[in-house]
Amino acid sequence: MFYILLLISYVYSQDEYLCGKGERQSPISITDTFDAKYYKLELRFKEDVLVGLKEENTESKRYIFTDDPSRQIPEFRMLGHDPHGLMVGYRPTEFQLIAPAEHQIFEQSFDLELVIWGDLLNIYKNPNVKGGLSFFFKVTNQDESNIVNETSTTFPQIFNLTEDGDQLSINMINLAAHLKLYDKYITYRGSLTWGDCDEIVDRFLIPQVFPITQDQYDQIVSKKQISNPNPLQEIRKRRIVRGSLIIEDETSANYNPIYRFLSLTFIAFLFFLIFALFIKEQREKRRMDQAKKFKSGN
């Protein structure tokens, strides 16, 4: 009897453990996409800096977003279409650095992958309860790029590498500014890349490259918590879609309170004008009806 129970528990645990053998595991190598014009992913930036604290005693080596000591969730949102065209929204809660990058896009490999993980917002119904948003970094030599392209390469300062201890911050102002140069994203249904690799994730990939210097890369790898990449998985029959990327930047670098006040005032005035015209139309209609009744009575 004991051996039967042991066998059942073993089979059950194997069914739960999906890493490397599930139907839609991550990561994958993107070689082809279906272009959907109406697919959109909107990234809403409101915080200047997102602070992450290293999560202890985990194999995934994640950083948890926090505004220590209150540990509030940052005002950053991912809203858009999932691989099957459903509207979804995710509220980021943690992020992860992977070196080298797990994903490949059109046979291109990357030196570093930043994955921002988020939980599904309550207003949306979706079988996938988490979202993973990936950004890709590649070491670029400034001198070599100038010789080849005869142009200077801009290196956006995305990470604050001067912080000590178990903290790492993402500069959302620079991240948003760099993303405004691009307008595409790729999405597919995948999995977590830690624990039991649960297939509960919509993966969103930003296919453009963030250049970093060798010194920046060395500092990240030597001083910060880095995850090892998982092996590439089979795509199988998954739907891989490319859509339009929209950036809504309300960080302090682009936020103008006067402009916001005037915009809200104009919207309020517009609603008031529409309401006033509606009331006027109803009164005119009532007056005409009364005039018709008066004439018919005579």
Number of C-alpha atoms within 10 A of each C-alpha: 6 6 8 9 10 11 12 11 12 11 12 11 12 12 12 12 15 19 22 18 12 18 17 25 25 28 23 19 18 18 12 11 15 12 14 13 10 10 23 22 25 16 19 18 22 20 16 20 20 21 21 23 20 20 17 12 7 10 10 19 20 23 24 24 26 19 15 10 6 7 13 11 16 20 13 20 18 24 19 22 22 26 23 13 13 12 16 22 26 23 21 24 18 24 23 21 25 22 18 19 24 25 25 17 18 12 9 11 16 19 16 25 24 18 22 23 25 23 18 22 18 12 8 13 13 17 11 19 19 22 28 26 22 23 21 25 21 19 18 15 13 17 12 11 13 12 10 8 9 10 11 12 15 11 15 15 18 18 18 15 16 11 12 10 10 14 20 24 19 19 17 21 22 18 19 20 14 18 19 13 10 14 16 19 21 27 24 24 23 27 26 23 20 14 12 16 21 20 22 18 25 27 25 27 20 19 20 17 14 22 21 22 14 14 9 15 17 12 12 19 15 9 15 19 19 19 21 13 17 18 13 15 19 17 20 9 8 13 13 20 22 25 23 19 19 19 17 14 21 17 18 13 11 12 12 11 10 9 10 11 11 11 12 12 12 12 12 11 12 12 12 12 12 11 12 12 12 12 12 12 12 12 12 12 12 12 12 12 11 12 12 11 11 10 8 8 7 5
